[in-house]
Structure formats: C-alpha cells, structure tokens
Amino acid sequence: MTSETNSDLPEIGDPSLANTCVVNRDDLVMHDIDRIERLHTSYQGRAMLHCRSWQVSRIIRRDFNCVSINLFFRVRKPEGRQAVEMMLDTFEREIMILADRLERQGVPPLPGRGENDRDYAVLNLRYVHQDCRRLGELLQRLDGLVARVNALDIDVIAREEIIKPAHRCFFGLKMALLVRRDTSKPANAAAMTLEQVQRGKNQRGPVG
C-alpha cells in the first residue's frame, strides 16, 4: 500500500487524484466517491489498496468512503476522537485475534504475487484524517487474512464462521459512526462491540 501526506499535493479537483476503483470486473463499484472528494481538509492522504479477497473488497467499496466522512466529522470533538480511537483499537485487536488463530492452526501464508497473478480489486482511496488512514491499513491487514482463509479447503459456512468476528466488529464501528454525530453513541457502541468480541472468543471452533 502506498500513500502520501504532502501538503503540496494538487487540489482535490485534480482528475489525477480522483478516488477511483480500478478492478478486474466491470460490475464492481466504489460508493460515495463524489461525497468524499468534496471534503476540504488539512489532512491529505492517498493510497492504492490491492485487495485479494472479495469480502474486504466489498467492505471497502461499499462502506469506506461513507465511514470516513462520518469519522471525519466525529473526531472534531475531543470526546469523539477518543471514542473513534477506542473503536479502532477494538477492531485492531480483533484482527490480531484472527491472525493469531490462523498462525496457531498452521494456515499457510499467501504466496507472493506471480507475474500473471491478478488482484481481486485495486482500489484508490482518499484519506481525510489520520484515523481514516489507520482504518484503511487495518482493512488491508484483514484482507490478507481473509484471503488466507479463502484458500483453505473448507466449506463456505466454515470460512464465514472464521472471519465473522472481525467483520462484525467492523460493522459495529460503522453503525456507531452512522447513528448520529454525538459523542455518547460511539463510546457506548465501542464498548458493546468489545464486549461482543470478548463473549465470542469462547465460541470459535477450529479452522479446519
């Protein structure tokens, strides 16, 4: 993943910086591009994400821009920033739990990209806040883990059970940000999400 935070970047309206979705299939669409490109922020960041799993590609295409916009407005208050950081910490812990599980179960890492390999999708994103950058980086880490699960010789239901806790944690973060722009909701939602993660630890079966 590559990114920039240079204050000398061109204006947001520059077509060379357009937030786009460069994909290997014509039916994949990036949502809320216009909305996020209209935001004028002091923080400038761009990244190209190479997605290897269809699940995380879908999450990013459908939700990343919308979540980023709501996150941007939420963190303008100190209480909102604290709540967002708590939710991101919870999401990161869930990704670490998944990574540890795959390691303990001996799930092989993804092979390096060959000359003829194709990513499921290559997504060009705009980051409007440093916490949006962190979210993008966490989603890329999740993408690599989910791609490893997809490569296992197990049925679809078993795969979904393995990755469900991390997905559920992301959607808890998403809903907390979308509810309304006060500071009590995200904190409560983050605490609830963490509690759900803790409860779910003892309910996760073996990988294969």
N, C-alpha and C positions, 0 to 999 in steps of 0.2 A: 504494500500500500504506500502510495506517495502522497505528499501533502505540502502545502505552503502556508505560511503565516506572515507574509511580507506586506507591510503597509503600502508598498509601492505597486501593488497589484493593479491591473487595469480596472476601470469602472465595471460595476456589476453588469451593466448592459452590453458589455463587450461579448459578441457571439462566440469568441474563442473560449470563454469561460462558462458557456451555457451548461446548466445542470441537465445532464442527458443520460439516457440509458442506451448503451451500445451492447446489443445482445446477439445471440446466435439463433434466436427465433423471433418472428415478426409479431407474435401475439403478446409479448411482454411489454408492459407499460410502466413508466415511472410516474407516480402520482404527485400532485401538488408542486410541480416544478415552478409554475408561474408565481405561486404564493411565496415560496422561499426566496426566489430571485428578486422579489420586490422589497425584501427587508434590507434596510440600510444599517449596517452595524460597523463598529470599530474593529471587530474581530474578523479577519479574513482567512479562510481556510478552504482548501480544495483537496479532494482525494479521489483516486481511482481504485475501486474495490473489485477484485477478481473473485467472484463467487463460484464455489464448486458444489454447492448444494442448492437444490431448488427451493428448499424450505426457507433458508435465510435470504435467498434472493427475493422471494416473495415478501418476506417481512420488510426488507429494506425498500423495495419498490412501492409497497402499499403504505407503509407507516413512517418511514424515517423522516421525510420532509415535514409531515404533519406533527410528529412528535417533537422534532427540532424547533419548529415555530412556537409551540406551546411551552417548551422548555426555555426558550429564549426569553419569553415574557415572564415566566415564573421566577427565574433566577434574578430578576431585577431587584427583588427584595431579599434582604439577608436571610429571613426565615425560609423563603422559597429556595434559596441556594442550598441551605442546609438540608432541606427535605429532598431535593434532587440528588445531592451527593449521597444521601442515605440510600436512596433507591438504586443509584448506580453501584454503590458498594454491594448491595444485596444481589444485584444482577451479576456482578463480577464473581461473588462468592459461589453463585450457582454454576457459573461456567467452570470455575475451578473444581467444584464437586464433580461435574461431568468429566472433566479432563482426568481427574484422579481415578474415577471409576473405570474409564477406558484403559488407563495405564495398568491398574490392578488386574483387569481382566485380560490383559495381553492383546488388546486390539491394536493391530499394526498401524503405524503412521501412514499418511498418504504418500504415495510415490511422488517423486519430483516430476514436474511437468516435462513431457517429451516435446519434441519439435512439432508433432502433429496433434498434440492434446489441445482441447478446446474447453474453456471455462463455460459453466452454465450461463453466466452473465457477467459482463463487465460494466460496472455502474460508476458514473462520475457524480460525486456528491459535493455539495457546498456545506461547509460548517459555519454556523453563525455564532457559535460560542464554544469555548474550550470544552464544556461539558458535552456538547454535541460531537466534538471530535472524539472524546472518550467513549461515548456511546457507539460511534462508528467503529472504533478499534475493537470494542468488546464484541460487536456483531461479527466482525471479521474473524475473531478468535472462535466464536461459536460456529461460524460457517465451516471452518476446518474440522472441528469436532463432529459436526453433523455429517459432513461428507465421509468421515471415517465410519460412522455408524451406518450410513447408506451402503457402504461397501461390504458390510457383513452379510453372511449367508443366513439371514433370518427373515421371518415374515414381516410384513408391513406393520402389523399391530405391535410386534415386539420392538421394532425400531421406534415407533411413536412413543411407546412407554419409556424408552430410554431418554429421549430428548424432550419429553413433555414438561418436566420441571423447569428447564431453562426457558422454554417457550412461554410457559405460564407466568414465569417471573417477568419476562419482557412485557407481556400483555397487561400484567398488573401495573407496571410502570407507565405504560401507555394510557391506561384508563385513569390512573391517578392524575396524570397531566391534563387529560381531556375533560375531567369533571367540571372544574371551574378554576379561576385564577386566584384562589385564596391560598393561605399558607397552611391551614389546618388539614385540608383534604390530602395533599400529597404525603404529609408526615404520617397520618393515620394509615393511608394506603401502603406506604412503605413498610410500616411496622407489621401490618397484616400480611403483606407479601412475605416478609421474613419469617413470620410465624408459620405460614403455609409451607415454606421451604423446610423449616425445621421438622414439622409434622410429617412431611413427605419422605424424609430421609430413611425412615424405617420401613417404608412401603415399596422400595425399589428392588426389584428382583435382579437376578444375574443377567449379564449382557446376552449370553448365548446359551 
